[in-house]
Amino acid sequence: MMSALRMVWIISRHYNRDERMVPLMERIANQLCDRVARSINVRTLFSYQPSEIIEKCTEAKDMLERWKQAYYDVRAEIEQSGRDSRWEFDNKRLFRLTDHMAIICNDFIA
């Protein structure tokens, strides 16, 4: 997905600016968080077996961490390509919610 976002950033006349790309990536991050929240509903979570809870939380945490790592991987590719424009987006805006949810998932695992 992050590679596709990179292509959008390169090709699009609309999304080739930080003020347009950051909100798009924020919306994607919010959708990832919504998906995790639906999958790990605190009201129903404890009706599952402990092993199922650990599995769900591990999968969610891994997915959220992969989102962040994919961003940094693509960012490094852009820097290595020598392109003048770089992904210097506001990390707090991009990862505040996903990092928070990953921490919560980790708390359930620990």
Steps between C-alpha positions, in 0.01 A plus 500: 500500500778742587661449159167588340486815713849586380384467140199724571736753657729492196236500226215704643487875462265514796673271750860602427502751787531433871178684586309257277692178559501511881118511532472209255744293703326604822169373363661168414652476850159580650344222294764257625421604858126463438561150367699409811234649728231290328714187520599555861181626658570541871137422586519158336872429510493316830239256376779337296754248620829655619685348205253663258541836671878475472474401134263786411707757687826372353362517146366851557823623657708351219281662235522842665877471534532388135313815392760716673795291381371508142491879517862515615607245238344700217636822647851348493448387139404855404809640671725245329348580162643851521163661436483864607163457672495280807247356738556729797145468628390571856555168678269593786212548261576178314571266789352641821190280487662192350783509756249543782293205381812286457595575862152402618516176301840429651357555849241228432774264384735560794 
